[in-house]
Amino acid sequence: MKLSFTRYGVFALLNLAIISFYGSSQYFAALLIFVLSLAVLFAEGNKKLFFLYVVSAICGPVAEMIAVYTGHWTYAVTFIFGVPSWLFPLWGNAGLFVVATWSYISKRKN
């Protein structure tokens, strides 16, 4: 990973801040999160991370759509099948953060 774990921590906090402040304006929040995603993906320059981002951005929301459909939870503002539009790039970013965390942990000595 080219970016430091600290920068990925800031990345995670920025995702949280965007949802906290702009979550009800779902398209604007989705755009901000997607721009943040692109910045990290370009900084990393890794095609495997891009693939992980796409898979996470699809599978995460699909799992949540199933949970919404079965009545386990709901969102106040929805886009498609009961989930907001910002959930797609947010799940993609979650995948990137998990890989960065794993990379950081695996490099540390016991």
Secondary structure as GFF3:
##gff-version 3
##sequence-region A 1 110
A	DSSP	alpha_helix	5	22	.	.	.	ID=ss1
A	DSSP	alpha_helix	26	44	.	.	.	ID=ss2
A	DSSP	alpha_helix	47	69	.	.	.	ID=ss3
A	DSSP	alpha_helix	87	107	.	.	.	ID=ss4
###
